[in-house]
Amino acid sequence: MGLLAAGIGAGIVALGAGIGIGMIGKGATESIARQPEASGDIRGAMILTAAFIEGVALLGAVICIILALGIGQ
C-alpha cells in the first residue's frame, strides 16, 4: 500500500507543479503583453514564484520516495 500511495503522491505532486507553473507563465505573458515596460519586474516575480513551486514539488517528491522506501516505520 505504501508503494501505491507513493506513486500516486508523486504523480499528484508533478501534476500540481506543472499546472501551477503553467498558470504563472500564462499570467506573466498576459501581463507583459498589457504592460511591456514592466516586463523586468514581472519576469522576476514569475521566476521567484516558479522557484517556490519547484521547491514544494521537490519536497513532495522526497516525501513520496521516503514512503516508497519505507523509511520511518
PQR file with spaces between the fields and no chain letter, atoms N, CA, C, O and H, PARSE charges and radii, in Angstrom:
ATOM       1  N    MET     1       0.818   -1.196    0.000 -0.4000 1.5000
ATOM       2  CA   MET     1       0.000    0.000    0.000 -0.0000 2.0000
ATOM       3  C    MET     1       0.864    1.262    0.000  0.5500 1.7000
ATOM       4  O    MET     1       0.517    2.273   -0.611 -0.5500 1.4000
ATOM       5  N    GLY     2       2.004    1.176    0.706 -0.4000 1.5000
ATOM       6  CA   GLY     2       2.885    2.335    0.751 -0.0000 2.0000
ATOM       7  C    GLY     2       3.448    2.694   -0.612  0.5500 1.7000
ATOM       8  O    GLY     2       3.588    3.871   -0.943 -0.5500 1.4000
ATOM       9  H    GLY     2       2.286    0.355    1.202  0.4000 1.0000
ATOM      10  N    LEU     3       3.773    1.672   -1.408 -0.4000 1.5000
ATOM      11  CA   LEU     3       4.287    1.937   -2.761 -0.0000 2.0000
ATOM      12  C    LEU     3       3.221    2.568   -3.642  0.5500 1.7000
ATOM      13  O    LEU     3       3.510    3.471   -4.427 -0.5500 1.4000
ATOM      14  H    LEU     3       3.659    0.715   -1.139  0.4000 1.0000
ATOM      15  N    LEU     4       2.005    2.099   -3.514 -0.4000 1.5000
ATOM      16  CA   LEU     4       0.903    2.676   -4.287 -0.0000 2.0000
ATOM      17  C    LEU     4       0.678    4.127   -3.891  0.5500 1.7000
ATOM      18  O    LEU     4       0.505    4.991   -4.751 -0.5500 1.4000
ATOM      19  H    LEU     4       1.769    1.366   -2.877  0.4000 1.0000
ATOM      20  N    ALA     5       0.681    4.392   -2.603 -0.4000 1.5000
ATOM      21  CA   ALA     5       0.495    5.762   -2.123 -0.0000 2.0000
ATOM      22  C    ALA     5       1.630    6.667   -2.591  0.5500 1.7000
ATOM      23  O    ALA     5       1.399    7.816   -2.968 -0.5500 1.4000
ATOM      24  H    ALA     5       0.822    3.690   -1.905  0.4000 1.0000
ATOM      25  N    ALA     6       2.851    6.150   -2.566 -0.4000 1.5000
ATOM      26  CA   ALA     6       3.992    6.947   -3.012 -0.0000 2.0000
ATOM      27  C    ALA     6       3.893    7.256   -4.500  0.5500 1.7000
ATOM      28  O    ALA     6       4.180    8.378   -4.917 -0.5500 1.4000
ATOM      29  H    ALA     6       3.038    5.216   -2.260  0.4000 1.0000
ATOM      30  N    GLY     7       3.493    6.284   -5.297 -0.4000 1.5000
ATOM      31  CA   GLY     7       3.351    6.510   -6.735 -0.0000 2.0000
ATOM      32  C    GLY     7       2.260    7.508   -7.060  0.5500 1.7000
ATOM      33  O    GLY     7       2.450    8.395   -7.893 -0.5500 1.4000
ATOM      34  H    GLY     7       3.260    5.372   -4.957  0.4000 1.0000
ATOM      35  N    ILE     8       1.126    7.368   -6.410 -0.4000 1.5000
ATOM      36  CA   ILE     8       0.025    8.316   -6.644 -0.0000 2.0000
ATOM      37  C    ILE     8       0.419    9.704   -6.159  0.5500 1.7000
ATOM      38  O    ILE     8       0.133   10.700   -6.824 -0.5500 1.4000
ATOM      39  H    ILE     8       0.972    6.648   -5.733  0.4000 1.0000
ATOM      40  N    GLY     9       1.073    9.774   -5.004 -0.4000 1.5000
ATOM      41  CA   GLY     9       1.503   11.072   -4.478 -0.0000 2.0000
ATOM      42  C    GLY     9       2.496   11.767   -5.384  0.5500 1.7000
ATOM      43  O    GLY     9       2.407   12.976   -5.597 -0.5500 1.4000
ATOM      44  H    GLY     9       1.305    8.966   -4.463  0.4000 1.0000
ATOM      45  N    ALA    10       3.445   11.008   -5.921 -0.4000 1.5000
ATOM      46  CA   ALA    10       4.430   11.599   -6.829 -0.0000 2.0000
ATOM      47  C    ALA    10       3.751   12.131   -8.092  0.5500 1.7000
ATOM      48  O    ALA    10       4.120   13.188   -8.604 -0.5500 1.4000
ATOM      49  H    ALA    10       3.517   10.026   -5.748  0.4000 1.0000
ATOM      50  N    GLY    11       2.768   11.400   -8.585 -0.4000 1.5000
ATOM      51  CA   GLY    11       2.034   11.862   -9.760 -0.0000 2.0000
ATOM      52  C    GLY    11       1.258   13.138   -9.492  0.5500 1.7000
ATOM      53  O    GLY    11       1.241   14.048  -10.320 -0.5500 1.4000
ATOM      54  H    GLY    11       2.468   10.542   -8.170  0.4000 1.0000
ATOM      55  N    ILE    12       0.620   13.201   -8.338 -0.4000 1.5000
ATOM      56  CA   ILE    12      -0.146   14.396   -7.980 -0.0000 2.0000
ATOM      57  C    ILE    12       0.782   15.593   -7.793  0.5500 1.7000
ATOM      58  O    ILE    12       0.454   16.708   -8.198 -0.5500 1.4000
ATOM      59  H    ILE    12       0.634   12.461   -7.666  0.4000 1.0000
ATOM      60  N    VAL    13       1.936   15.360   -7.181 -0.4000 1.5000
ATOM      61  CA   VAL    13       2.912   16.441   -6.988 -0.0000 2.0000
ATOM      62  C    VAL    13       3.368   16.981   -8.344  0.5500 1.7000
ATOM      63  O    VAL    13       3.410   18.195   -8.541 -0.5500 1.4000
ATOM      64  H    VAL    13       2.202   14.455   -6.851  0.4000 1.0000
ATOM      65  N    ALA    14       3.706   16.101   -9.268 -0.4000 1.5000
ATOM      66  CA   ALA    14       4.168   16.539  -10.592 -0.0000 2.0000
ATOM      67  C    ALA    14       3.064   17.266  -11.348  0.5500 1.7000
ATOM      68  O    ALA    14       3.318   18.277  -12.002 -0.5500 1.4000
ATOM      69  H    ALA    14       3.672   15.115   -9.108  0.4000 1.0000
ATOM      70  N    LEU    15       1.848   16.759  -11.262 -0.4000 1.5000
ATOM      71  CA   LEU    15       0.717   17.390  -11.939 -0.0000 2.0000
ATOM      72  C    LEU    15       0.448   18.777  -11.367  0.5500 1.7000
ATOM      73  O    LEU    15       0.243   19.733  -12.115 -0.5500 1.4000
ATOM      74  H    LEU    15       1.641   15.937  -10.731  0.4000 1.0000
ATOM      75  N    GLY    16       0.450   18.886  -10.050 -0.4000 1.5000
ATOM      76  CA   GLY    16       0.197   20.175   -9.417 -0.0000 2.0000
ATOM      77  C    GLY    16       1.262   21.201   -9.745  0.5500 1.7000
ATOM      78  O    GLY    16       0.950   22.363  -10.003 -0.5500 1.4000
ATOM      79  H    GLY    16       0.616   18.109   -9.442  0.4000 1.0000
ATOM      80  N    ALA    17       2.520   20.779   -9.736 -0.4000 1.5000
ATOM      81  CA   ALA    17       3.606   21.705  -10.068 -0.0000 2.0000
ATOM      82  C    ALA    17       3.508   22.160  -11.526  0.5500 1.7000
ATOM      83  O    ALA    17       3.720   23.334  -11.830 -0.5500 1.4000
ATOM      84  H    ALA    17       2.773   19.834   -9.526  0.4000 1.0000
ATOM      85  N    GLY    18       3.191   21.238  -12.413 -0.4000 1.5000
ATOM      86  CA   GLY    18       3.057   21.595  -13.826 -0.0000 2.0000
ATOM      87  C    GLY    18       1.925   22.579  -14.070  0.5500 1.7000
ATOM      88  O    GLY    18       2.075   23.538  -14.827 -0.5500 1.4000
ATOM      89  H    GLY    18       3.019   20.284  -12.166  0.4000 1.0000
ATOM      90  N    ILE    19       0.795   22.337  -13.425 -0.4000 1.5000
ATOM      91  CA   ILE    19      -0.342   23.254  -13.574 -0.0000 2.0000
ATOM      92  C    ILE    19      -0.002   24.621  -12.992  0.5500 1.7000
ATOM      93  O    ILE    19      -0.309   25.651  -13.592 -0.5500 1.4000
ATOM      94  H    ILE    19       0.673   21.558  -12.810  0.4000 1.0000
ATOM      95  N    GLY    20       0.633   24.628  -11.824 -0.4000 1.5000
ATOM      96  CA   GLY    20       0.979   25.898  -11.185 -0.0000 2.0000
ATOM      97  C    GLY    20       1.943   26.723  -12.012  0.5500 1.7000
ATOM      98  O    GLY    20       1.740   27.926  -12.182 -0.5500 1.4000
ATOM      99  H    GLY    20       0.882   23.791  -11.337  0.4000 1.0000
ATOM     100  N    ILE    21       2.974   26.105  -12.522 -0.4000 1.5000
ATOM     101  CA   ILE    21       3.947   26.844  -13.333 -0.0000 2.0000
ATOM     102  C    ILE    21       3.325   27.286  -14.658  0.5500 1.7000
ATOM     103  O    ILE    21       3.651   28.356  -15.173 -0.5500 1.4000
ATOM     104  H    ILE    21       3.139   25.128  -12.384  0.4000 1.0000
ATOM     105  N    GLY    22       2.436   26.469  -15.205 -0.4000 1.5000
ATOM     106  CA   GLY    22       1.734   26.870  -16.418 -0.0000 2.0000
ATOM     107  C    GLY    22       0.864   28.099  -16.200  0.5500 1.7000
ATOM     108  O    GLY    22       0.807   28.989  -17.048 -0.5500 1.4000
ATOM     109  H    GLY    22       2.172   25.600  -14.787  0.4000 1.0000
ATOM     110  N    MET    23       0.188   28.142  -15.057 -0.4000 1.5000
ATOM     111  CA   MET    23      -0.647   29.303  -14.741 -0.0000 2.0000
ATOM     112  C    MET    23       0.203   30.551  -14.517  0.5500 1.7000
ATOM     113  O    MET    23      -0.196   31.654  -14.888 -0.5500 1.4000
ATOM     114  H    MET    23       0.234   27.418  -14.367  0.4000 1.0000
ATOM     115  N    ILE    24       1.373   30.373  -13.911 -0.4000 1.5000
ATOM     116  CA   ILE    24       2.281   31.512  -13.713 -0.0000 2.0000
ATOM     117  C    ILE    24       2.736   32.049  -15.069  0.5500 1.7000
ATOM     118  O    ILE    24       2.728   33.258  -15.299 -0.5500 1.4000
ATOM     119  H    ILE    24       1.698   29.477  -13.609  0.4000 1.0000
ATOM     120  N    GLY    25       3.132   31.144  -15.960 -0.4000 1.5000
ATOM     121  CA   GLY    25       3.581   31.569  -17.288 -0.0000 2.0000
ATOM     122  C    GLY    25       2.487   32.278  -18.066  0.5500 1.7000
ATOM     123  O    GLY    25       2.740   33.277  -18.740 -0.5500 1.4000
ATOM     124  H    GLY    25       3.138   30.162  -15.772  0.4000 1.0000
ATOM     125  N    LYS    26       1.270   31.761  -17.970 -0.4000 1.5000
ATOM     126  CA   LYS    26       0.136   32.375  -18.664 -0.0000 2.0000
ATOM     127  C    LYS    26      -0.107   33.789  -18.137  0.5500 1.7000
ATOM     128  O    LYS    26      -0.270   34.735  -18.907 -0.5500 1.4000
ATOM     129  H    LYS    26       1.064   30.950  -17.422  0.4000 1.0000
ATOM     130  N    GLY    27      -0.126   33.910  -16.811 -0.4000 1.5000
ATOM     131  CA   GLY    27      -0.366   35.218  -16.225 -0.0000 2.0000
ATOM     132  C    GLY    27       0.742   36.211  -16.541  0.5500 1.7000
ATOM     133  O    GLY    27       0.476   37.382  -16.811 -0.5500 1.4000
ATOM     134  H    GLY    27       0.007   33.141  -16.186  0.4000 1.0000
ATOM     135  N    ALA    28       1.974   35.746  -16.506 -0.4000 1.5000
ATOM     136  CA   ALA    28       3.098   36.638  -16.794 -0.0000 2.0000
ATOM     137  C    ALA    28       3.079   37.080  -18.252  0.5500 1.7000
ATOM     138  O    ALA    28       3.348   38.243  -18.556 -0.5500 1.4000
ATOM     139  H    ALA    28       2.190   34.794  -16.286  0.4000 1.0000
ATOM     140  N    THR    29       2.764   36.164  -19.142 -0.4000 1.5000
ATOM     141  CA   THR    29       2.706   36.517  -20.562 -0.0000 2.0000
ATOM     142  C    THR    29       1.616   37.552  -20.823  0.5500 1.7000
ATOM     143  O    THR    29       1.833   38.514  -21.559 -0.5500 1.4000
ATOM     144  H    THR    29       2.546   35.220  -18.895  0.4000 1.0000
ATOM     145  N    GLU    30       0.444   37.352  -20.218 -0.4000 1.5000
ATOM     146  CA   GLU    30      -0.640   38.321  -20.392 -0.0000 2.0000
ATOM     147  C    GLU    30      -0.275   39.676  -19.792  0.5500 1.7000
ATOM     148  O    GLU    30      -0.589   40.721  -20.362 -0.5500 1.4000
ATOM     149  H    GLU    30       0.269   36.570  -19.620  0.4000 1.0000
ATOM     150  N    SER    31       0.384   39.649  -18.651 -0.4000 1.5000
ATOM     151  CA   SER    31       0.771   40.904  -18.005 -0.0000 2.0000
ATOM     152  C    SER    31       1.805   41.659  -18.830  0.5500 1.7000
ATOM     153  O    SER    31       1.721   42.879  -18.969 -0.5500 1.4000
ATOM     154  H    SER    31       0.639   38.800  -18.188  0.4000 1.0000
ATOM     155  N    ILE    32       2.774   40.942  -19.374 -0.4000 1.5000
ATOM     156  CA   ILE    32       3.798   41.596  -20.202 -0.0000 2.0000
ATOM     157  C    ILE    32       3.183   42.135  -21.486  0.5500 1.7000
ATOM     158  O    ILE    32       3.615   43.172  -21.990 -0.5500 1.4000
ATOM     159  H    ILE    32       2.842   39.951  -19.262  0.4000 1.0000
ATOM     160  N    ALA    33       2.176   41.441  -22.024 -0.4000 1.5000
ATOM     161  CA   ALA    33       1.517   41.926  -23.237 -0.0000 2.0000
ATOM     162  C    ALA    33       0.761   43.227  -22.965  0.5500 1.7000
ATOM     163  O    ALA    33       0.670   44.092  -23.836 -0.5500 1.4000
ATOM     164  H    ALA    33       1.825   40.598  -21.615  0.4000 1.0000
ATOM     165  N    ARG    34       0.224   43.359  -21.757 -0.4000 1.5000
ATOM     166  CA   ARG    34      -0.523   44.576  -21.427 -0.0000 2.0000
ATOM     167  C    ARG    34       0.389   45.733  -21.041  0.5500 1.7000
ATOM     168  O    ARG    34       0.115   46.886  -21.373 -0.5500 1.4000
ATOM     169  H    ARG    34       0.299   42.656  -21.050  0.4000 1.0000
ATOM     170  N    GLN    35       1.484   45.416  -20.333 -0.4000 1.5000
ATOM     171  CA   GLN    35       2.419   46.457  -19.901 -0.0000 2.0000
ATOM     172  C    GLN    35       3.859   46.027  -20.209  0.5500 1.7000
ATOM     173  O    GLN    35       4.550   45.506  -19.333 -0.5500 1.4000
ATOM     174  H    GLN    35       1.707   44.479  -20.064  0.4000 1.0000
ATOM     175  N    PRO    36       4.300   46.238  -21.418 -0.5600 1.5000
ATOM     176  CA   PRO    36       5.651   45.801  -21.798  0.2800 2.0000
ATOM     177  C    PRO    36       6.754   46.483  -20.985  0.5500 1.7000
ATOM     178  O    PRO    36       7.833   45.915  -20.812 -0.5500 1.4000
ATOM     179  N    GLU    37       6.498   47.678  -20.493 -0.4000 1.5000
ATOM     180  CA   GLU    37       7.535   48.393  -19.733 -0.0000 2.0000
ATOM     181  C    GLU    37       7.792   47.764  -18.364  0.5500 1.7000
ATOM     182  O    GLU    37       8.820   48.041  -17.747 -0.5500 1.4000
ATOM     183  H    GLU    37       5.622   48.140  -20.633  0.4000 1.0000
ATOM     184  N    ALA    38       6.888   46.932  -17.887 -0.4000 1.5000
ATOM     185  CA   ALA    38       7.059   46.275  -16.587 -0.0000 2.0000
ATOM     186  C    ALA    38       7.550   44.837  -16.732  0.5500 1.7000
ATOM     187  O    ALA    38       7.444   44.046  -15.795 -0.5500 1.4000
ATOM     188  H    ALA    38       6.053   46.707  -18.388  0.4000 1.0000
ATOM     189  N    SER    39       8.080   44.502  -17.890 -0.4000 1.5000
ATOM     190  CA   SER    39       8.444   43.103  -18.147 -0.0000 2.0000
ATOM     191  C    SER    39       9.540   42.601  -17.211  0.5500 1.7000
ATOM     192  O    SER    39       9.534   41.427  -16.840 -0.5500 1.4000
ATOM     193  H    SER    39       8.166   45.145  -18.651  0.4000 1.0000
ATOM     194  N    GLY    40      10.474   43.455  -16.825 -0.4000 1.5000
ATOM     195  CA   GLY    40      11.549   43.032  -15.924 -0.0000 2.0000
ATOM     196  C    GLY    40      11.028   42.640  -14.550  0.5500 1.7000
ATOM     197  O    GLY    40      11.417   41.608  -14.002 -0.5500 1.4000
ATOM     198  H    GLY    40      10.480   44.408  -17.127  0.4000 1.0000
ATOM     199  N    ASP    41      10.145   43.466  -13.996 -0.4000 1.5000
ATOM     200  CA   ASP    41       9.566   43.169  -12.685 -0.0000 2.0000
ATOM     201  C    ASP    41       8.690   41.924  -12.734  0.5500 1.7000
ATOM     202  O    ASP    41       8.727   41.093  -11.826 -0.5500 1.4000
ATOM     203  H    ASP    41       9.829   44.304  -14.441  0.4000 1.0000
ATOM     204  N    ILE    42       7.914   41.800  -13.781 -0.4000 1.5000
ATOM     205  CA   ILE    42       7.018   40.652  -13.916 -0.0000 2.0000
ATOM     206  C    ILE    42       7.834   39.373  -14.070  0.5500 1.7000
ATOM     207  O    ILE    42       7.513   38.353  -13.461 -0.5500 1.4000
ATOM     208  H    ILE    42       7.884   42.475  -14.518  0.4000 1.0000
ATOM     209  N    ARG    43       8.881   39.423  -14.877 -0.4000 1.5000
ATOM     210  CA   ARG    43       9.720   38.247  -15.086 -0.0000 2.0000
ATOM     211  C    ARG    43      10.394   37.808  -13.787  0.5500 1.7000
ATOM     212  O    ARG    43      10.477   36.614  -13.496 -0.5500 1.4000
ATOM     213  H    ARG    43       9.142   40.251  -15.372  0.4000 1.0000
ATOM     214  N    GLY    44      10.870   38.772  -13.014 -0.4000 1.5000
ATOM     215  CA   GLY    44      11.500   38.451  -11.736 -0.0000 2.0000
ATOM     216  C    GLY    44      10.530   37.796  -10.762  0.5500 1.7000
ATOM     217  O    GLY    44      10.870   36.818  -10.096 -0.5500 1.4000
ATOM     218  H    GLY    44      10.802   39.742  -13.250  0.4000 1.0000
ATOM     219  N    ALA    45       9.328   38.340  -10.685 -0.4000 1.5000
ATOM     220  CA   ALA    45       8.316   37.758   -9.802 -0.0000 2.0000
ATOM     221  C    ALA    45       7.920   36.367  -10.279  0.5500 1.7000
ATOM     222  O    ALA    45       7.682   35.475   -9.464 -0.5500 1.4000
ATOM     223  H    ALA    45       9.052   39.135  -11.225  0.4000 1.0000
ATOM     224  N    MET    46       7.847   36.178  -11.600 -0.4000 1.5000
ATOM     225  CA   MET    46       7.483   34.880  -12.148 -0.0000 2.0000
ATOM     226  C    MET    46       8.542   33.833  -11.811  0.5500 1.7000
ATOM     227  O    MET    46       8.200   32.717  -11.420 -0.5500 1.4000
ATOM     228  H    MET    46       8.040   36.902  -12.262  0.4000 1.0000
ATOM     229  N    ILE    47       9.804   34.171  -11.953 -0.4000 1.5000
ATOM     230  CA   ILE    47      10.879   33.226  -11.668 -0.0000 2.0000
ATOM     231  C    ILE    47      10.911   32.874  -10.187  0.5500 1.7000
ATOM     232  O    ILE    47      11.104   31.711   -9.835 -0.5500 1.4000
ATOM     233  H    ILE    47      10.082   35.077  -12.271  0.4000 1.0000
ATOM     234  N    LEU    48      10.724   33.856   -9.320 -0.4000 1.5000
ATOM     235  CA   LEU    48      10.713   33.602   -7.883 -0.0000 2.0000
ATOM     236  C    LEU    48       9.557   32.688   -7.497  0.5500 1.7000
ATOM     237  O    LEU    48       9.742   31.750   -6.721 -0.5500 1.4000
ATOM     238  H    LEU    48      10.566   34.801   -9.607  0.4000 1.0000
ATOM     239  N    THR    49       8.382   32.950   -8.024 -0.4000 1.5000
ATOM     240  CA   THR    49       7.218   32.117   -7.704 -0.0000 2.0000
ATOM     241  C    THR    49       7.385   30.707   -8.255  0.5500 1.7000
ATOM     242  O    THR    49       7.012   29.740   -7.592 -0.5500 1.4000
ATOM     243  H    THR    49       8.232   33.711   -8.654  0.4000 1.0000
ATOM     244  N    ALA    50       7.936   30.576   -9.448 -0.4000 1.5000
ATOM     245  CA   ALA    50       8.179   29.248  -10.014 -0.0000 2.0000
ATOM     246  C    ALA    50       9.188   28.479   -9.177  0.5500 1.7000
ATOM     247  O    ALA    50       9.069   27.263   -9.026 -0.5500 1.4000
ATOM     248  H    ALA    50       8.239   31.362   -9.986  0.4000 1.0000
ATOM     249  N    ALA    51      10.179   29.172   -8.633 -0.4000 1.5000
ATOM     250  CA   ALA    51      11.155   28.513   -7.770 -0.0000 2.0000
ATOM     251  C    ALA    51      10.504   27.998   -6.493  0.5500 1.7000
ATOM     252  O    ALA    51      10.841   26.911   -6.023 -0.5500 1.4000
ATOM     253  H    ALA    51      10.275   30.160   -8.756  0.4000 1.0000
ATOM     254  N    PHE    52       9.578   28.764   -5.928 -0.4000 1.5000
ATOM     255  CA   PHE    52       8.860   28.311   -4.739 -0.0000 2.0000
ATOM     256  C    PHE    52       8.024   27.072   -5.043  0.5500 1.7000
ATOM     257  O    PHE    52       7.981   26.140   -4.241 -0.5500 1.4000
ATOM     258  H    PHE    52       9.305   29.647   -6.309  0.4000 1.0000
ATOM     259  N    ILE    53       7.368   27.058   -6.185 -0.4000 1.5000
ATOM     260  CA   ILE    53       6.562   25.898   -6.563 -0.0000 2.0000
ATOM     261  C    ILE    53       7.453   24.677   -6.761  0.5500 1.7000
ATOM     262  O    ILE    53       7.109   23.579   -6.322 -0.5500 1.4000
ATOM     263  H    ILE    53       7.403   27.816   -6.837  0.4000 1.0000
ATOM     264  N    GLU    54       8.585   24.860   -7.410 -0.4000 1.5000
ATOM     265  CA   GLU    54       9.506   23.747   -7.609 -0.0000 2.0000
ATOM     266  C    GLU    54      10.038   23.221   -6.277  0.5500 1.7000
ATOM     267  O    GLU    54      10.239   22.016   -6.121 -0.5500 1.4000
ATOM     268  H    GLU    54       8.864   25.752   -7.766  0.4000 1.0000
ATOM     269  N    GLY    55      10.266   24.117   -5.322 -0.4000 1.5000
ATOM     270  CA   GLY    55      10.720   23.681   -4.004 -0.0000 2.0000
ATOM     271  C    GLY    55       9.689   22.820   -3.300  0.5500 1.7000
ATOM     272  O    GLY    55      10.026   21.796   -2.705 -0.5500 1.4000
ATOM     273  H    GLY    55      10.103   25.095   -5.449  0.4000 1.0000
ATOM     274  N    VAL    56       8.442   23.232   -3.367 -0.4000 1.5000
ATOM     275  CA   VAL    56       7.373   22.444   -2.757 -0.0000 2.0000
ATOM     276  C    VAL    56       7.218   21.110   -3.482  0.5500 1.7000
ATOM     277  O    VAL    56       6.985   20.084   -2.843 -0.5500 1.4000
ATOM     278  H    VAL    56       8.168   24.064   -3.850  0.4000 1.0000
ATOM     279  N    ALA    57       7.342   21.112   -4.803 -0.4000 1.5000
ATOM     280  CA   ALA    57       7.236   19.864   -5.572 -0.0000 2.0000
ATOM     281  C    ALA    57       8.385   18.919   -5.227  0.5500 1.7000
ATOM     282  O    ALA    57       8.181   17.710   -5.118 -0.5500 1.4000
ATOM     283  H    ALA    57       7.530   21.946   -5.323  0.4000 1.0000
ATOM     284  N    LEU    58       9.574   19.457   -5.056 -0.4000 1.5000
ATOM     285  CA   LEU    58      10.713   18.632   -4.673 -0.0000 2.0000
ATOM     286  C    LEU    58      10.506   18.029   -3.288  0.5500 1.7000
ATOM     287  O    LEU    58      10.809   16.856   -3.071 -0.5500 1.4000
ATOM     288  H    LEU    58       9.739   20.440   -5.145  0.4000 1.0000
ATOM     289  N    LEU    59      10.001   18.808   -2.369 -0.4000 1.5000
ATOM     290  CA   LEU    59       9.710   18.312   -1.029 -0.0000 2.0000
ATOM     291  C    LEU    59       8.681   17.189   -1.094  0.5500 1.7000
ATOM     292  O    LEU    59       8.836   16.164   -0.430 -0.5500 1.4000
ATOM     293  H    LEU    59       9.755   19.761   -2.546  0.4000 1.0000
ATOM     294  N    GLY    60       7.640   17.377   -1.884 -0.4000 1.5000
ATOM     295  CA   GLY    60       6.636   16.327   -2.040 -0.0000 2.0000
ATOM     296  C    GLY    60       7.212   15.067   -2.652  0.5500 1.7000
ATOM     297  O    GLY    60       6.859   13.962   -2.239 -0.5500 1.4000
ATOM     298  H    GLY    60       7.515   18.210   -2.423  0.4000 1.0000
ATOM     299  N    ALA    61       8.088   15.213   -3.626 -0.4000 1.5000
ATOM     300  CA   ALA    61       8.705   14.041   -4.250 -0.0000 2.0000
ATOM     301  C    ALA    61       9.613   13.303   -3.269  0.5500 1.7000
ATOM     302  O    ALA    61       9.655   12.072   -3.263 -0.5500 1.4000
ATOM     303  H    ALA    61       8.375   16.111   -3.962  0.4000 1.0000
ATOM     304  N    VAL    62      10.337   14.052   -2.442 -0.4000 1.5000
ATOM     305  CA   VAL    62      11.199   13.422   -1.435 -0.0000 2.0000
ATOM     306  C    VAL    62      10.355   12.658   -0.419  0.5500 1.7000
ATOM     307  O    VAL    62      10.723   11.556   -0.011 -0.5500 1.4000
ATOM     308  H    VAL    62      10.303   15.051   -2.446  0.4000 1.0000
ATOM     309  N    ILE    63       9.251   13.223   -0.019 -0.4000 1.5000
ATOM     310  CA   ILE    63       8.361   12.529    0.917 -0.0000 2.0000
ATOM     311  C    ILE    63       7.825   11.250    0.286  0.5500 1.7000
ATOM     312  O    ILE    63       7.723   10.226    0.961 -0.5500 1.4000
ATOM     313  H    ILE    63       8.953   14.118   -0.350  0.4000 1.0000
ATOM     314  N    CYS    64       7.484   11.295   -0.988 -0.4000 1.5000
ATOM     315  CA   CYS    64       6.997   10.092   -1.677 -0.0000 2.0000
ATOM     316  C    CYS    64       8.093    9.026   -1.753  0.5500 1.7000
ATOM     317  O    CYS    64       7.811    7.838   -1.597 -0.5500 1.4000
ATOM     318  H    CYS    64       7.566   12.127   -1.537  0.4000 1.0000
ATOM     319  N    ILE    65       9.323    9.438   -1.988 -0.4000 1.5000
ATOM     320  CA   ILE    65      10.433    8.482   -2.026 -0.0000 2.0000
ATOM     321  C    ILE    65      10.633    7.857   -0.646  0.5500 1.7000
ATOM     322  O    ILE    65      10.870    6.655   -0.527 -0.5500 1.4000
ATOM     323  H    ILE    65       9.552   10.403   -2.115  0.4000 1.0000
ATOM     324  N    ILE    66      10.537    8.680    0.384 -0.4000 1.5000
ATOM     325  CA   ILE    66      10.671    8.142    1.747 -0.0000 2.0000
ATOM     326  C    ILE    66       9.559    7.129    2.029  0.5500 1.7000
ATOM     327  O    ILE    66       9.809    6.089    2.639 -0.5500 1.4000
ATOM     328  H    ILE    66      10.345    9.657    0.287  0.4000 1.0000
ATOM     329  N    LEU    67       8.340    7.425    1.591 -0.4000 1.5000
ATOM     330  CA   LEU    67       7.245    6.483    1.756 -0.0000 2.0000
ATOM     331  C    LEU    67       7.515    5.179    0.996  0.5500 1.7000
ATOM     332  O    LEU    67       7.255    4.087    1.503 -0.5500 1.4000
ATOM     333  H    LEU    67       8.137    8.270    1.096  0.4000 1.0000
ATOM     334  N    ALA    68       8.038    5.310   -0.217 -0.4000 1.5000
ATOM     335  CA   ALA    68       8.281    4.125   -1.038 -0.0000 2.0000
ATOM     336  C    ALA    68       9.370    3.248   -0.430  0.5500 1.7000
ATOM     337  O    ALA    68       9.290    2.022   -0.506 -0.5500 1.4000
ATOM     338  H    ALA    68       8.250    6.196   -0.628  0.4000 1.0000
ATOM     339  N    LEU    69      10.375    3.857    0.167 -0.4000 1.5000
ATOM     340  CA   LEU    69      11.456    3.077    0.750 -0.0000 2.0000
ATOM     341  C    LEU    69      11.123    2.520    2.133  0.5500 1.7000
ATOM     342  O    LEU    69      11.822    1.652    2.656 -0.5500 1.4000
ATOM     343  H    LEU    69      10.439    4.853    0.229  0.4000 1.0000
ATOM     344  N    GLY    70      10.056    3.031    2.702 -0.4000 1.5000
ATOM     345  CA   GLY    70       9.633    2.538    4.000 -0.0000 2.0000
ATOM     346  C    GLY    70      10.439    3.077    5.154  0.5500 1.7000
ATOM     347  O    GLY    70      10.434    2.511    6.246 -0.5500 1.4000
ATOM     348  H    GLY    70       9.488    3.736    2.278  0.4000 1.0000
ATOM     349  N    ILE    71      11.138    4.181    4.911 -0.4000 1.5000
ATOM     350  CA   ILE    71      11.929    4.800    5.980 -0.0000 2.0000
ATOM     351  C    ILE    71      10.961    5.471    6.951  0.5500 1.7000
ATOM     352  O    ILE    71      10.011    6.132    6.529 -0.5500 1.4000
ATOM     353  H    ILE    71      11.142    4.642    4.023  0.4000 1.0000
ATOM     354  N    GLY    72      11.193    5.309    8.200 -0.4000 1.5000
ATOM     355  CA   GLY    72      10.353    5.948    9.201 -0.0000 2.0000
ATOM     356  C    GLY    72       9.323    5.003    9.793  0.5500 1.7000
ATOM     357  O    GLY    72       8.455    5.431   10.554 -0.5500 1.4000
ATOM     358  H    GLY    72      11.964    4.772    8.543  0.4000 1.0000
ATOM     359  N    GLN    73       9.407    3.740    9.458 -0.4000 1.5000
ATOM     360  CA   GLN    73       8.450    2.779   10.017 -0.0000 2.0000
ATOM     361  C    GLN    73       9.009    2.168   11.275  0.5500 1.7000
ATOM     362  O    GLN    73       8.356    1.333   11.899 -0.5500 1.4000
ATOM     363  H    GLN    73      10.112    3.393    8.840  0.4000 1.0000
